[in-house]
Amino acid sequence: MNLGAAFYTSNGLFLKSKKVGTADNTEVDPTLLGKDNESLTYLGEAYLQYKNGNTTFKGGRQKLDTPMAGSDDARMLPNLFEAYVLSNTDVKDTTLIAAHVTKFAQGSFGRVYNGGVLSVTSGYSLVDSKTHVGEFVDMGTYAIGENTGGVSVAAAIYSGVPGLKLQLWDYYAQDILNAVYAEANYGWSYASGVAPYVGVQWINERDIGSNGVANSTNKLANIDSDFIGAKVGVKVANFDLSVAASHNTKNSDAAINGGTISPWGGMPAYTQGMVTRHQFMAGTDTWKAAASYDWKDYGVNLNTGVYYVEYDMDPLNGYSNAAASDESSESGFDIIYNPQAVKNLQLRLRANYARDFQETTAGDVSWDEYRVIANYNF
């Protein structure tokens, strides 16, 4: 039996009071701090873990990384969960998982969203992603503003064939939706050193029960969506090149209905950008190309990557104005360096260039963003 605990903290230097809703965020990045742009510290993990043979139980506050509920550690603080997880490997080459997730503590990245269709299709709350940083709240309260019975999860992961990995997940979110995630990945190699790989993924969502907010102003009814994605790639020596495509269904009420929602940080799509996640919006067709190179043969611990992703959205996607253009794109790069002189230090430079992120009758929203990151483990 093991007991574990972890504190999480994010601290700004020379902060001034900049409360959300009363002042803009021109002096600080809200995705790095607490709900009022303040420094914060909290007990993010506190769990008991017990293993008996091939069965493991872990209960309490913890980090989860599953397809439709995950840490989404994109800024300073990750998403965390209160969950009770049972896993078993008695079946050869197979992992079986049963879990019940009761609470969600949003990380700092979610503060970039204001709720609504953009937020709930990008991994965060339909109603409020600004004020829950580091606070463990009911899964339904966070997602749709109403207390529900949490989310029950069942999964099976199989890897008995060399190069093949199959996984199937079911998320039963009481009075909200049932989400099924399925994925298959297969890779092989030739004597020449060329190693192709392929992957397919499918997300099916249907509303269940009272659906929580059916009578409120934050409509989330008639969830009925299918997201399909595929990717192909090849590794040659230290070079990796891939392309991916996806399609999300729509219906006549495409504003939210027809989109794929993911209110608890899950973001498994092959076609997501660094910040743009429009692939889950109703009626969106997306393609992405990416390439990376590992420079280790030159005696340096350096990895570089570039990507481009394009979103062709339905005019009724629920975010951009229906009378405006409905195409968005994002390109970017990622440079990761692990200096040999300082063990456990990682230096990282990332950039994304979002174009037409949102189209309005007054114009488009676009930007260039650069991130300088230093990580040190001790």
C-alpha positions as CSV (number, residue, x, y, z in Angstrom):
1,M,0.0,0.0,0.0
2,N,1.2,3.5,-0.9
3,L,0.1,6.9,0.1
4,G,0.9,9.9,-2.1
5,A,0.5,13.7,-1.9
6,A,1.6,16.6,-4.1
7,F,1.2,20.3,-3.8
8,Y,0.9,22.5,-6.8
9,T,1.9,26.1,-7.0
10,S,2.1,29.0,-9.5
11,N,3.6,32.3,-8.4
12,G,3.9,35.5,-10.3
13,L,6.4,38.3,-9.8
14,F,5.4,41.9,-9.1
15,L,1.7,41.1,-9.6
16,K,-1.0,43.8,-9.5
17,S,-4.6,43.2,-8.8
18,K,-6.3,42.4,-12.1
19,K,-9.6,40.6,-11.4
20,V,-11.3,38.9,-14.3
21,G,-14.4,40.9,-15.4
22,T,-13.1,44.2,-13.8
23,A,-9.9,44.7,-15.7
24,D,-8.2,43.4,-18.8
25,N,-5.2,41.0,-18.7
26,T,-2.7,43.2,-20.5
27,E,-0.1,43.0,-17.7
28,V,-0.3,39.2,-16.9
29,D,-1.1,36.0,-18.7
30,P,-4.3,34.6,-17.0
31,T,-3.4,31.1,-18.1
32,L,-0.4,31.1,-15.6
33,L,-2.3,32.2,-12.5
34,G,-5.3,31.8,-10.3
35,K,-8.9,33.0,-10.8
36,D,-8.1,36.6,-9.8
37,N,-4.7,36.6,-11.5
38,E,-3.1,35.8,-8.2
39,S,-0.4,33.3,-7.1
40,L,-1.9,30.1,-5.6
41,T,-0.9,26.9,-3.9
42,Y,-3.1,23.9,-3.2
43,L,-3.0,20.2,-2.4
44,G,-3.5,18.7,-5.9
45,E,-2.8,15.1,-5.2
46,A,-3.7,13.0,-2.1
47,Y,-4.3,9.4,-2.8
48,L,-4.1,5.8,-1.6
49,Q,-2.7,3.2,-3.9
50,Y,-2.9,-0.6,-3.3
51,K,-1.7,-3.4,-5.5
52,N,-2.6,-7.1,-5.2
53,G,-1.2,-9.4,-7.9
54,N,-2.2,-7.9,-11.2
55,T,-4.9,-5.6,-9.8
56,T,-4.2,-2.0,-8.7
57,F,-6.5,0.4,-7.0
58,K,-5.9,4.1,-6.7
59,G,-8.3,6.4,-5.0
60,G,-8.3,10.1,-4.1
61,R,-7.0,13.3,-5.7
62,Q,-4.8,12.4,-8.7
63,K,-3.7,13.2,-12.2
64,L,-5.5,11.3,-15.0
65,D,-4.5,11.1,-18.6
66,T,-7.2,9.4,-20.6
67,P,-8.6,10.2,-24.0
68,M,-11.7,12.2,-22.9
69,A,-10.5,13.3,-19.4
70,G,-7.0,14.4,-19.0
71,S,-4.4,16.8,-17.4
72,D,-4.0,18.9,-20.5
73,D,-0.8,20.3,-19.0
74,A,-0.4,23.2,-21.4
75,R,0.5,26.0,-19.0
76,M,1.6,26.2,-15.4
77,L,-0.9,24.0,-13.6
78,P,-2.5,20.7,-15.0
79,N,-6.1,19.5,-14.6
80,L,-6.5,17.2,-11.6
81,F,-9.3,14.8,-10.6
82,E,-10.8,13.1,-7.6
83,A,-11.2,9.6,-8.8
84,Y,-11.3,5.9,-7.9
85,V,-9.5,3.8,-10.4
86,L,-9.3,0.0,-10.6
87,S,-7.0,-1.6,-13.2
88,N,-6.2,-5.3,-13.9
89,T,-3.8,-7.1,-16.3
90,D,-4.9,-10.8,-15.7
91,V,-5.8,-11.2,-19.3
92,K,-2.6,-11.5,-21.4
93,D,-1.5,-8.4,-23.2
94,T,-4.7,-6.6,-22.0
95,T,-5.3,-3.9,-19.4
96,L,-8.9,-3.5,-18.1
97,I,-9.9,-0.3,-16.3
98,A,-12.9,0.6,-14.2
99,A,-13.2,4.0,-12.6
100,H,-15.5,6.6,-11.2
101,V,-14.5,10.2,-11.3
102,T,-16.3,12.5,-8.9
103,K,-14.5,15.9,-9.0
104,F,-12.5,18.0,-11.4
105,A,-9.9,20.7,-10.6
106,Q,-9.3,22.8,-13.6
107,G,-5.7,23.8,-14.5
108,S,-4.6,27.2,-15.3
109,F,-4.8,26.8,-19.1
110,G,-8.7,26.7,-19.0
111,R,-8.8,30.4,-18.1
112,V,-8.2,31.3,-21.7
113,Y,-11.8,30.4,-22.4
114,N,-15.0,32.2,-21.6
115,G,-17.4,29.3,-21.7
116,G,-19.7,28.5,-24.6
117,V,-19.1,26.4,-27.6
118,L,-15.4,27.2,-28.0
119,S,-14.7,26.2,-24.4
120,V,-16.7,23.0,-24.2
121,T,-15.3,21.7,-27.5
122,S,-11.7,22.6,-26.5
123,G,-11.6,20.7,-23.2
124,Y,-13.3,23.0,-20.7
125,S,-16.5,24.2,-19.2
126,L,-19.7,25.2,-21.0
127,V,-20.5,27.8,-18.3
128,D,-17.4,28.9,-16.3
129,S,-13.7,28.1,-16.9
130,K,-12.5,31.3,-15.3
131,T,-13.0,30.7,-11.6
132,H,-12.3,27.0,-10.9
133,V,-8.5,26.9,-11.0
134,G,-7.3,24.5,-8.3
135,E,-10.8,24.0,-6.9
136,F,-12.2,20.4,-6.8
137,V,-15.8,20.7,-7.9
138,D,-18.4,18.2,-9.0
139,M,-17.9,17.0,-12.6
140,G,-21.3,18.1,-13.6
141,T,-21.1,21.5,-11.8
142,Y,-17.9,22.2,-13.7
143,A,-19.1,21.0,-17.1
144,I,-22.7,22.4,-17.3
145,G,-23.3,24.2,-14.0
146,E,-25.4,21.5,-12.3
147,N,-24.5,18.8,-9.9
148,T,-24.6,15.3,-11.3
149,G,-23.5,11.9,-10.2
150,G,-20.0,12.0,-11.7
151,V,-18.5,10.1,-14.6
152,S,-18.1,6.3,-14.7
153,V,-15.4,5.0,-17.0
154,A,-14.7,1.5,-18.4
155,A,-11.8,0.7,-20.7
156,A,-9.9,-2.1,-22.4
157,I,-6.4,-1.7,-23.9
158,Y,-4.9,-4.5,-26.0
159,S,-1.3,-4.8,-27.3
160,G,-0.9,-8.5,-28.0
161,V,0.2,-8.2,-31.6
162,P,3.6,-6.6,-32.3
163,G,3.2,-3.0,-33.4
164,L,-0.5,-3.0,-32.7
165,K,-2.4,-1.1,-30.0
166,L,-6.2,-1.2,-29.6
167,Q,-8.1,0.7,-27.0
168,L,-11.8,1.2,-26.2
169,W,-13.1,3.7,-23.6
170,D,-16.7,4.4,-22.4
171,Y,-17.5,7.5,-20.3
172,Y,-20.9,7.6,-18.8
173,A,-21.5,11.1,-17.5
174,Q,-24.8,10.9,-15.6
175,D,-27.5,13.3,-16.9
176,I,-25.1,14.7,-19.5
177,L,-23.8,12.3,-22.1
178,N,-22.3,8.9,-22.9
179,A,-19.0,9.1,-24.9
180,V,-17.3,6.2,-26.6
181,Y,-13.6,6.5,-27.7
182,A,-12.0,3.9,-29.9
183,E,-8.5,4.0,-31.4
184,A,-6.2,1.6,-33.3
185,N,-2.6,2.2,-34.0
186,Y,-0.2,0.0,-36.0
187,G,3.4,0.5,-36.8
188,W,6.0,-1.7,-38.5
189,S,9.6,-1.4,-39.9
190,Y,11.7,-2.5,-42.8
191,A,15.3,-3.7,-42.8
192,S,16.2,-0.4,-44.4
193,G,15.2,1.4,-41.3
194,V,12.0,2.9,-42.7
195,A,9.2,2.6,-40.1
196,P,5.7,3.5,-41.3
197,Y,2.7,3.8,-38.9
198,V,-1.0,4.4,-39.2
199,G,-3.8,5.3,-36.7
200,V,-7.6,5.7,-36.7
201,Q,-9.8,7.1,-34.0
202,W,-13.5,7.5,-33.4
203,I,-15.5,9.4,-30.8
204,N,-19.3,8.9,-30.5
205,E,-21.4,11.0,-28.1
206,R,-25.1,10.8,-27.2
207,D,-27.0,12.7,-24.5
208,I,-28.5,10.8,-21.6
209,G,-30.8,11.4,-18.7
210,S,-32.2,14.8,-18.0
211,N,-29.1,16.4,-19.6
212,G,-28.7,18.9,-16.8
213,V,-29.2,22.2,-18.4
214,A,-32.1,21.5,-20.7
215,N,-34.2,24.3,-19.3
216,S,-31.4,26.9,-18.7
217,T,-29.9,29.5,-21.0
218,N,-26.8,27.3,-21.4
219,K,-28.4,24.8,-23.8
220,L,-26.7,21.5,-24.1
221,A,-29.4,19.2,-25.4
222,N,-29.6,16.6,-28.2
223,I,-25.9,15.7,-28.2
224,D,-25.5,13.5,-31.2
225,S,-22.1,13.5,-32.8
226,D,-19.4,11.4,-34.4
227,F,-15.8,12.4,-34.8
228,I,-13.6,10.3,-37.1
229,G,-9.8,10.8,-37.5
230,A,-7.0,9.1,-39.3
231,K,-3.2,9.6,-39.6
232,V,-0.3,8.1,-41.5
233,G,3.3,8.7,-41.0
234,V,6.8,7.4,-41.5
235,K,10.0,7.4,-39.4
236,V,13.3,7.4,-41.3
237,A,16.3,7.4,-39.0
238,N,15.7,10.4,-36.8
239,F,13.2,12.1,-39.1
240,D,9.4,11.7,-38.5
241,L,6.8,12.9,-41.0
242,S,3.0,12.5,-40.6
243,V,-0.3,13.7,-42.1
244,A,-3.7,13.5,-40.4
245,A,-7.3,14.3,-41.3
246,S,-10.6,14.3,-39.4
247,H,-14.3,15.0,-39.8
248,N,-16.9,16.0,-37.2
249,T,-20.6,15.5,-37.9
250,K,-23.2,18.3,-37.7
251,N,-27.0,18.6,-37.7
252,S,-29.5,21.4,-38.3
253,D,-28.8,22.9,-34.8
254,A,-25.1,22.9,-35.4
255,A,-24.3,25.7,-32.8
256,I,-23.6,23.1,-30.2
257,N,-25.6,20.1,-31.1
258,G,-23.5,18.0,-33.5
259,G,-20.2,19.2,-32.1
260,T,-18.0,16.9,-30.0
261,I,-17.8,18.2,-26.4
262,S,-14.9,17.5,-24.0
263,P,-15.4,19.4,-20.8
264,W,-12.8,17.6,-18.6
265,G,-9.5,18.3,-20.5
266,G,-9.6,15.3,-22.8
267,M,-8.0,16.3,-26.2
268,P,-7.0,13.1,-28.1
269,A,-7.5,14.4,-31.7
270,Y,-4.8,13.8,-34.2
271,T,-5.7,17.1,-35.9
272,Q,-5.5,19.6,-32.9
273,G,-3.2,22.5,-33.1
274,M,-1.1,23.8,-30.3
275,V,-3.9,26.2,-29.3
276,T,-6.6,25.8,-32.0
277,R,-9.0,22.9,-31.3
278,H,-11.7,23.7,-33.9
279,Q,-11.7,20.1,-35.1
280,F,-14.4,19.2,-32.6
281,M,-16.8,22.0,-33.8
282,A,-19.9,20.9,-35.7
283,G,-19.3,20.1,-39.3
284,T,-15.6,20.7,-39.3
285,D,-13.2,19.0,-41.7
286,T,-9.5,19.2,-40.7
287,W,-6.1,18.2,-42.0
288,K,-2.7,18.5,-40.4
289,A,0.9,17.9,-41.5
290,A,3.8,17.6,-39.1
291,A,7.5,16.9,-39.2
292,S,10.2,16.5,-36.5
293,Y,13.9,15.7,-36.3
294,D,16.0,14.4,-33.5
295,W,19.6,15.8,-33.7
296,K,21.1,13.2,-31.3
297,D,23.5,11.8,-34.1
298,Y,25.1,15.2,-34.1
299,G,26.0,14.9,-30.4
300,V,23.3,17.3,-29.1
301,N,20.1,16.6,-27.2
302,L,17.9,18.6,-29.4
303,N,14.6,17.9,-31.0
304,T,12.8,20.2,-33.5
305,G,9.4,20.1,-35.0
306,V,7.0,22.0,-37.3
307,Y,3.4,21.7,-38.1
308,Y,0.5,23.1,-40.1
309,V,-3.2,22.5,-39.5
310,E,-6.3,23.8,-41.4
311,Y,-9.9,23.8,-40.3
312,D,-12.8,24.0,-42.9
313,M,-15.8,24.7,-40.6
314,D,-19.5,24.6,-41.3
315,P,-21.0,28.1,-41.4
316,L,-23.2,27.1,-38.4
317,N,-20.2,25.9,-36.3
318,G,-21.5,27.9,-33.4
319,Y,-18.4,30.1,-32.9
320,S,-17.6,32.1,-36.0
321,N,-20.3,34.3,-37.6
322,A,-22.3,32.4,-40.2
323,A,-22.0,35.3,-42.6
324,A,-18.2,35.4,-42.4
325,S,-15.5,33.0,-43.8
326,D,-15.4,29.6,-42.1
327,E,-11.8,28.6,-42.5
328,S,-9.1,28.8,-39.8
329,S,-5.5,27.6,-39.7
330,E,-2.5,27.3,-37.4
331,S,1.1,26.8,-37.9
332,G,4.0,26.6,-35.5
333,F,7.2,25.0,-34.3
334,D,8.6,23.4,-31.2
335,I,12.3,23.3,-30.1
336,I,13.3,21.1,-27.2
337,Y,16.9,21.2,-25.8
338,N,18.3,19.1,-22.9
339,P,21.7,20.5,-22.1
340,Q,24.2,17.9,-21.2
341,A,25.9,20.2,-18.7
342,V,22.9,20.5,-16.5
343,K,21.2,17.1,-15.8
344,N,17.3,17.2,-15.6
345,L,17.1,20.6,-17.2
346,Q,14.9,21.1,-20.3
347,L,14.7,24.3,-22.3
348,R,11.9,24.8,-24.8
349,L,10.9,27.4,-27.3
350,R,7.4,27.0,-28.9
351,A,5.4,29.2,-31.2
352,N,2.0,29.2,-32.9
353,Y,0.6,31.4,-35.6
354,A,-3.2,31.3,-35.5
355,R,-5.0,32.7,-38.5
356,D,-8.7,33.5,-38.6
357,F,-9.2,31.8,-35.2
358,Q,-12.6,33.5,-35.1
359,E,-14.4,35.2,-38.0
360,T,-16.7,38.0,-37.2
361,T,-18.5,40.5,-39.4
362,A,-16.0,43.1,-38.0
363,G,-13.0,41.1,-39.0
364,D,-10.9,38.1,-37.9
365,V,-9.0,37.2,-34.8
366,S,-5.4,36.1,-35.4
367,W,-2.1,36.2,-33.5
368,D,1.5,35.2,-33.2
369,E,2.4,33.6,-29.8
370,Y,5.9,32.6,-28.5
371,R,6.5,30.5,-25.3
372,V,9.9,30.2,-23.6
373,I,9.8,27.3,-21.1
374,A,12.4,26.0,-18.6
375,N,11.7,22.7,-16.8
376,Y,13.8,21.3,-14.1
377,N,13.2,18.0,-12.2
378,F,14.7,17.4,-8.8
